[in-house]
Amino acid sequence: MTAVRVSARLRAGLPLGFVLRRIAGTAVLLLILSVAVFALLQAAPGDPAQTLLGPRSATPEALSAVRARYHLDSPLAAQYWYWLSDAVRLDLGTSIRTGESVASAIGGRLVLTGQLVGLGLLVALLLGLPLGVLAGLRNRRTTDRAVQSLGVIALSTPAFASGLVLIYVFSLMLGWFPAYGPGEGGDRLTHLVLPGVALGLAVTAVLLKLTRAAVVRELEREHVTFARARGVRERDILLHYVLRGTLVPVLTGVSLVIAYLLAGTVMVEQVFALPGLGSLLVDSVTFRDVPVVQAEALLLAALVCAANLVTDLVQPLLDPRLQTAPAPKAPRPGAPEAAQGQTVPALAGAIEKDGR
């Protein structure tokens, strides 16, 4: 019976048309982003054939071979089509700098970056949500001002600066955590604690602000005032009324935070010497490794779009007010024509008149 209820709730909250529209919108957005990535890299100064050839001798024969291999002698639209069709098949080309396939280079670093982003998100959630609720409950008081000041300090501090401070305090002075490197096996977590904290602190203020604003807004709603007038305990009001109403805006903020975390890995991985996607992107841009830059930019865009898609699909399940209203039912075939076109108050008046 529970499975049937869950299935019915999913069908009510996520109609097939709604899901297909969201997926189609995400696909169109990814297509537009792929065009933007391809166009920006094509607009970079220099000969693309010379860039793809790398440090090797740029003889006319070598340049012609590179142009023929990568379809550089074709129109830009044709070049984009060749690149996109290969990317859909996960054929992302070959790295100019290392000579290995781009898919292998990204796949070997994706796990480390995923673990770092997950740990940073956990830190942001554990700090931002409780502090945001506390600031909202103590609105315009000393506690609220203190929490918001801490959030501003965390937001104003770059990730690389907080990373250096964490290394100095917890690695050099206290010796609790390693200063750099990814670690191996079970030692991986201890190596990622400081990078994860540095990454999470940079976005904690975002969740703190969103949570505080949502809590303040929910506390001012009429149903909360009515619940207090009925003598409902403050704990129950907080759990069943206030926090429940903050789920949707906070979930939207989490999807934005994921985008910030992916961007912040570039600096954090450089500070802590982590061989992830961020350091790979920096090295690829430095050496003008165009295939890797294109593939990684498209991958990061796809991850952000996927996070937004999941958020759009989960919101109607958390808040029934966001669900699509069902279409009005058609009148029964046997109902009188006069009654079919009347409103409920008109029908009630007619019944009362007949009763007299």
C-alpha positions as CSV (number, residue, x, y, z in Angstrom):
1,M,0.0,0.0,0.0
2,T,2.9,2.3,0.8
3,A,4.5,1.7,-2.7
4,V,1.1,2.5,-4.3
5,R,0.8,5.8,-2.4
6,V,4.4,6.8,-3.3
7,S,3.7,6.0,-6.9
8,A,0.5,8.0,-6.9
9,R,2.2,11.0,-5.3
10,L,5.0,10.9,-7.9
11,R,2.4,10.9,-10.7
12,A,0.5,13.8,-9.1
13,G,3.6,15.8,-8.4
14,L,5.5,15.0,-11.5
15,P,3.2,14.7,-14.5
16,L,4.8,13.2,-17.6
17,G,4.4,16.4,-19.6
18,F,6.1,18.5,-16.9
19,V,9.1,16.1,-16.7
20,L,9.4,16.0,-20.5
21,R,9.3,19.8,-20.7
22,R,12.0,20.2,-18.1
23,I,14.2,17.6,-19.8
24,A,13.7,19.3,-23.2
25,G,14.5,22.7,-21.7
26,T,17.7,21.3,-20.1
27,A,18.8,19.8,-23.5
28,V,18.2,23.1,-25.3
29,L,20.2,24.9,-22.7
30,L,23.1,22.4,-23.0
31,L,23.0,22.8,-26.8
32,I,23.3,26.6,-26.4
33,L,26.2,26.3,-23.9
34,S,28.0,23.9,-26.3
35,V,27.7,26.5,-29.0
36,A,29.1,29.2,-26.7
37,V,32.0,27.0,-25.6
38,F,32.9,26.1,-29.1
39,A,32.6,29.7,-30.4
40,L,34.7,31.2,-27.6
41,L,37.5,28.8,-28.1
42,Q,37.4,29.3,-31.9
43,A,37.6,33.0,-31.3
44,A,40.9,32.7,-29.3
45,P,43.9,34.2,-31.0
46,G,46.3,32.0,-32.9
47,D,46.0,29.3,-35.6
48,P,43.9,26.3,-34.3
49,A,46.0,23.9,-36.3
50,Q,49.2,25.3,-34.8
51,T,47.7,25.0,-31.3
52,L,46.6,21.4,-31.9
53,L,50.0,20.5,-33.4
54,G,51.6,21.6,-30.1
55,P,55.4,21.8,-29.8
56,R,56.0,19.7,-32.9
57,S,57.5,21.1,-36.1
58,A,54.9,23.2,-37.9
59,T,55.7,22.1,-41.4
60,P,53.1,22.8,-44.1
61,E,52.5,19.0,-44.5
62,A,51.9,18.7,-40.7
63,L,49.5,21.6,-40.6
64,S,47.6,20.2,-43.5
65,A,47.3,16.8,-41.8
66,V,46.0,18.4,-38.6
67,R,43.5,20.5,-40.5
68,A,42.2,17.5,-42.3
69,R,42.1,15.4,-39.2
70,Y,40.1,17.9,-37.1
71,H,38.1,19.2,-40.1
72,L,39.5,22.7,-39.7
73,D,39.2,23.3,-43.4
74,S,35.4,23.0,-43.2
75,P,33.0,25.8,-42.3
76,L,32.5,26.6,-38.6
77,A,29.0,25.0,-38.6
78,A,30.5,21.8,-39.9
79,Q,33.3,21.9,-37.4
80,Y,30.9,22.3,-34.6
81,W,28.8,19.4,-35.8
82,Y,31.8,17.1,-36.0
83,W,32.9,18.1,-32.5
84,L,29.4,17.7,-31.0
85,S,28.7,14.4,-32.6
86,D,32.0,13.0,-31.3
87,A,31.3,14.4,-27.8
88,V,27.9,12.7,-27.7
89,R,29.7,9.4,-28.3
90,L,32.1,10.3,-25.5
91,D,34.9,10.7,-28.1
92,L,36.4,13.9,-26.7
93,G,39.6,13.8,-28.7
94,T,43.2,13.5,-27.6
95,S,45.1,15.8,-25.2
96,I,47.8,17.9,-26.9
97,R,49.9,18.0,-23.7
98,T,49.9,14.4,-22.6
99,G,48.8,12.5,-25.7
100,E,46.2,10.5,-23.8
101,S,42.5,10.5,-24.6
102,V,40.5,13.4,-23.1
103,A,37.9,11.0,-21.6
104,S,40.6,9.1,-19.7
105,A,42.2,12.3,-18.5
106,I,38.9,13.7,-17.2
107,G,37.7,10.3,-15.8
108,G,40.8,9.8,-13.7
109,R,40.3,13.2,-12.0
110,L,36.4,13.3,-11.8
111,V,36.2,11.1,-8.7
112,L,38.6,13.3,-6.7
113,T,36.8,16.5,-7.6
114,G,33.4,14.9,-6.9
115,Q,34.6,13.9,-3.4
116,L,35.9,17.4,-2.8
117,V,32.6,19.1,-4.0
118,G,30.6,16.6,-1.9
119,L,32.6,17.4,1.2
120,G,32.4,21.1,0.6
121,L,28.6,20.9,0.2
122,L,28.4,19.0,3.4
123,V,30.3,21.6,5.3
124,A,28.2,24.4,3.8
125,L,25.0,22.6,4.8
126,L,26.1,21.8,8.3
127,L,27.1,25.4,8.9
128,G,24.8,27.5,6.7
129,L,21.5,25.9,7.5
130,P,21.6,25.9,11.3
131,L,23.1,29.3,11.5
132,G,20.5,30.6,9.0
133,V,17.7,29.2,11.1
134,L,19.2,30.7,14.3
135,A,19.6,34.1,12.7
136,G,16.0,33.9,11.4
137,L,14.6,33.1,14.8
138,R,16.7,35.9,16.4
139,N,15.8,38.4,13.7
140,R,17.3,41.9,14.3
141,R,18.9,40.8,17.6
142,T,22.5,40.6,18.6
143,T,22.7,36.9,17.6
144,D,21.3,37.7,14.2
145,R,23.9,40.5,13.6
146,A,26.7,38.3,14.8
147,V,25.8,35.4,12.6
148,Q,25.4,37.7,9.6
149,S,28.8,39.3,10.3
150,L,30.4,35.9,10.3
151,G,28.7,35.1,7.0
152,V,30.0,38.3,5.4
153,I,33.5,37.5,6.6
154,A,33.3,34.0,5.2
155,L,31.9,35.2,1.9
156,S,34.6,38.0,1.6
157,T,37.5,35.6,2.2
158,P,38.8,33.9,-1.0
159,A,39.0,30.2,-0.9
160,F,42.8,30.2,-1.4
161,A,43.3,32.6,1.5
162,S,41.2,30.5,3.9
163,G,43.0,27.4,2.6
164,L,46.4,28.9,3.5
165,V,45.1,29.8,7.0
166,L,43.8,26.3,7.5
167,I,47.1,24.8,6.4
168,Y,49.0,27.0,8.8
169,V,46.8,26.3,11.8
170,F,45.7,22.7,11.5
171,S,48.6,21.3,9.5
172,L,51.8,23.2,10.5
173,M,50.9,24.3,14.0
174,L,48.6,21.5,15.3
175,G,49.6,18.7,12.9
176,W,46.0,17.3,12.7
177,F,45.7,17.0,8.9
178,P,48.0,16.7,5.9
179,A,48.9,19.9,4.2
180,Y,48.7,18.8,0.6
181,G,48.2,15.8,-1.7
182,P,45.1,13.6,-2.4
183,G,46.0,10.6,-0.2
184,E,45.3,7.0,-1.0
185,G,42.5,4.6,0.1
186,G,41.3,5.2,3.6
187,D,43.8,8.2,4.0
188,R,41.8,10.1,1.3
189,L,39.4,11.6,3.8
190,T,42.0,13.1,6.1
191,H,43.6,14.8,3.0
192,L,40.3,16.2,1.8
193,V,39.1,17.7,5.2
194,L,41.0,21.0,4.9
195,P,40.3,21.5,1.2
196,G,36.6,20.6,1.8
197,V,36.3,23.1,4.7
198,A,38.0,25.8,2.6
199,L,35.7,25.2,-0.3
200,G,32.6,25.0,1.9
201,L,33.3,28.2,3.9
202,A,33.3,30.2,0.7
203,V,29.6,29.4,0.0
204,T,28.3,29.0,3.5
205,A,27.2,32.6,3.6
206,V,24.9,32.0,0.5
207,L,23.0,29.2,2.3
208,L,23.0,31.2,5.5
209,K,21.4,34.3,3.8
210,L,18.8,32.2,1.9
211,T,17.8,30.2,5.0
212,R,17.5,33.3,7.2
213,A,15.3,35.1,4.7
214,A,13.1,32.0,4.3
215,V,12.7,31.6,8.1
216,V,11.8,35.3,8.6
217,R,9.3,35.1,5.8
218,E,7.6,32.0,7.1
219,L,7.4,33.4,10.7
220,E,5.4,36.3,9.4
221,R,2.8,34.2,7.6
222,E,-0.8,34.0,8.8
223,H,-0.9,30.3,9.5
224,V,2.1,30.6,11.9
225,T,0.3,33.4,13.7
226,F,-2.9,31.4,13.9
227,A,-1.0,28.3,15.2
228,R,0.5,30.4,18.0
229,A,-2.9,31.8,18.8
230,R,-4.2,28.2,19.2
231,G,-1.4,27.5,21.7
232,V,0.8,25.2,19.5
233,R,4.2,24.8,21.0
234,E,7.0,26.8,19.4
235,R,9.0,23.6,18.7
236,D,6.1,22.1,16.7
237,I,5.6,25.4,14.8
238,L,9.3,25.4,13.9
239,L,9.3,21.9,12.7
240,H,5.9,21.5,11.0
241,Y,5.3,25.1,9.7
242,V,8.5,27.2,9.4
243,L,11.1,24.6,8.4
244,R,8.7,22.9,6.0
245,G,8.0,26.2,4.2
246,T,11.8,26.9,3.8
247,L,12.5,23.7,1.9
248,V,11.9,25.0,-1.6
249,P,14.0,28.2,-1.4
250,V,16.8,26.4,0.4
251,L,16.8,23.6,-2.2
252,T,17.1,26.3,-4.9
253,G,20.0,27.8,-3.1
254,V,21.7,24.4,-2.9
255,S,21.6,24.0,-6.7
256,L,23.3,27.5,-7.0
257,V,25.9,26.5,-4.3
258,I,26.8,23.4,-6.4
259,A,27.7,25.7,-9.3
260,Y,29.9,27.9,-7.0
261,L,31.6,24.8,-5.6
262,L,32.5,23.5,-9.0
263,A,34.0,26.9,-9.9
264,G,35.8,27.1,-6.5
265,T,37.7,23.8,-7.0
266,V,40.1,25.5,-9.4
267,M,41.7,27.6,-6.7
268,V,41.3,25.0,-3.9
269,E,43.0,22.3,-5.8
270,Q,45.9,24.5,-6.7
271,V,46.4,25.5,-3.0
272,F,46.3,21.9,-1.7
273,A,48.0,20.3,-4.8
274,L,45.1,18.1,-5.6
275,P,45.1,16.5,-9.1
276,G,41.4,17.1,-9.9
277,L,39.4,18.8,-12.6
278,G,40.3,22.3,-11.4
279,S,44.1,21.7,-11.7
280,L,43.6,20.0,-15.0
281,L,41.7,23.0,-16.4
282,V,44.4,25.4,-15.2
283,D,47.2,23.3,-16.9
284,S,45.1,22.9,-20.0
285,V,44.5,26.6,-20.4
286,T,48.2,27.3,-19.7
287,F,49.3,24.9,-22.4
288,R,46.4,25.8,-24.7
289,D,45.2,22.2,-24.7
290,V,42.0,23.0,-26.6
291,P,40.4,19.5,-26.6
292,V,40.7,19.2,-22.8
293,V,39.4,22.7,-22.2
294,Q,36.4,22.2,-24.5
295,A,35.5,18.8,-22.9
296,E,35.9,20.1,-19.3
297,A,33.9,23.2,-20.0
298,L,31.1,21.2,-21.5
299,L,31.2,18.7,-18.6
300,L,31.0,21.4,-15.9
301,A,28.0,23.0,-17.8
302,A,26.3,19.7,-17.9
303,L,26.8,19.1,-14.2
304,V,25.3,22.5,-13.3
305,C,22.3,21.9,-15.7
306,A,21.8,18.5,-14.2
307,A,21.7,20.0,-10.7
308,N,19.1,22.6,-11.8
309,L,17.0,19.8,-13.4
310,V,17.0,17.7,-10.3
311,T,15.9,20.8,-8.3
312,D,13.1,21.6,-10.7
313,L,11.8,18.0,-10.4
314,V,12.1,17.8,-6.6
315,Q,10.4,21.1,-5.8
316,P,6.8,20.0,-6.7
317,L,7.2,16.9,-4.4
318,L,8.3,19.1,-1.5
319,D,5.6,21.8,-1.9
320,P,2.2,20.7,-3.3
321,R,1.4,24.4,-4.1
322,L,3.9,24.1,-7.0
323,Q,2.1,21.2,-8.6
324,T,0.1,21.6,-11.7
325,A,-3.6,22.0,-10.9
326,P,-5.8,19.3,-12.4
327,A,-8.2,20.2,-15.2
328,P,-11.8,20.7,-14.1
329,K,-13.9,17.7,-14.5
330,A,-16.5,17.6,-17.2
331,P,-20.2,17.6,-16.1
332,R,-21.9,14.2,-15.9
333,P,-23.9,13.3,-19.0
334,G,-27.2,13.0,-17.0
335,A,-26.9,16.3,-15.2
336,P,-29.4,19.1,-16.1
337,E,-28.1,21.7,-18.5
338,A,-29.1,24.6,-16.3
339,A,-27.2,23.1,-13.4
340,Q,-24.1,22.5,-15.5
341,G,-23.5,26.2,-16.2
342,Q,-24.2,27.4,-12.7
343,T,-21.7,28.1,-10.0
344,V,-21.8,26.6,-6.5
345,P,-23.4,29.7,-4.8
346,A,-26.1,29.8,-7.5
347,L,-26.9,26.1,-7.0
348,A,-27.0,26.6,-3.2
349,G,-29.4,29.5,-3.6
350,A,-31.7,27.5,-5.9
351,I,-31.8,24.6,-3.4
352,E,-32.6,26.9,-0.6
353,K,-35.4,28.5,-2.6
354,D,-36.9,25.1,-3.4
355,G,-36.7,24.1,0.2
356,R,-38.9,27.1,1.2
